[in-house]
Amino acid sequence: VSTAINEYPEYSIQQFRSAYPNPATSEVTIPYALPSNVKQAELKLFAMNGQLVKSFEIDHTFNSILVPTSELPAGMYIYRIESNTYKSESYKLSVSK
């Protein structure tokens, strides 16, 4: 019997949608909606080896973020939203040149 508590409940799919365009060349838009009890969070972009590449602070001011990708090497990346109490599902982002 497992007694583990999920410390980071995941956002629902409706709250965090896929980035576009994907694959991206110069920039990508990532729509999001934070739960009402989360005032501030971070959008984190990781290389496929798990290394944090970029991090952006987000809040309820907007419902999407425009992320520049022109400085990133071509390849696959993972992005997700994290706060002190929540962590979204992870999504793949392809950057092409």
Solvent accessible surface area in square Angstrom, and as a share of the most:
residue,aa,sasa,rsa
1,V,190,1.09
2,S,98,0.64
3,T,120,0.70
4,A,93,0.72
5,I,157,0.80
6,N,103,0.53
7,E,124,0.55
8,Y,81,0.31
9,P,60,0.38
10,E,109,0.49
11,Y,8,0.03
12,S,51,0.33
13,I,118,0.60
14,Q,137,0.61
15,Q,53,0.24
16,F,3,0.01
17,R,103,0.38
18,S,69,0.45
19,A,7,0.06
20,Y,123,0.47
21,P,80,0.50
22,N,66,0.34
23,P,80,0.51
24,A,0,0.00
25,T,78,0.46
26,S,62,0.40
27,E,81,0.36
28,V,0,0.00
29,T,25,0.14
30,I,1,0.01
31,P,15,0.10
32,Y,6,0.02
33,A,43,0.33
34,L,15,0.08
35,P,19,0.12
36,S,95,0.61
37,N,101,0.52
38,V,6,0.03
39,K,145,0.62
40,Q,101,0.45
41,A,5,0.04
42,E,63,0.28
43,L,1,0.01
44,K,39,0.17
45,L,3,0.02
46,F,24,0.10
47,A,23,0.18
48,M,106,0.48
49,N,123,0.63
50,G,50,0.48
51,Q,119,0.53
52,L,83,0.41
53,V,55,0.32
54,K,53,0.22
55,S,49,0.31
56,F,46,0.19
57,E,127,0.57
58,I,9,0.04
59,D,51,0.27
60,H,90,0.40
61,T,96,0.56
62,F,144,0.60
63,N,102,0.52
64,S,41,0.27
65,I,30,0.15
66,L,101,0.50
67,V,2,0.01
68,P,65,0.41
69,T,0,0.00
70,S,69,0.45
71,E,141,0.63
72,L,8,0.04
73,P,96,0.61
74,A,62,0.48
75,G,32,0.31
76,M,81,0.36
77,Y,13,0.05
78,I,34,0.17
79,Y,1,0.00
80,R,56,0.20
81,I,2,0.01
82,E,32,0.15
83,S,23,0.15
84,N,143,0.73
85,T,77,0.45
86,Y,40,0.15
87,K,72,0.30
88,S,4,0.03
89,E,58,0.26
90,S,58,0.37
91,Y,44,0.17
92,K,122,0.52
93,L,0,0.00
94,S,30,0.19
95,V,3,0.02
96,S,41,0.26
97,K,139,0.59
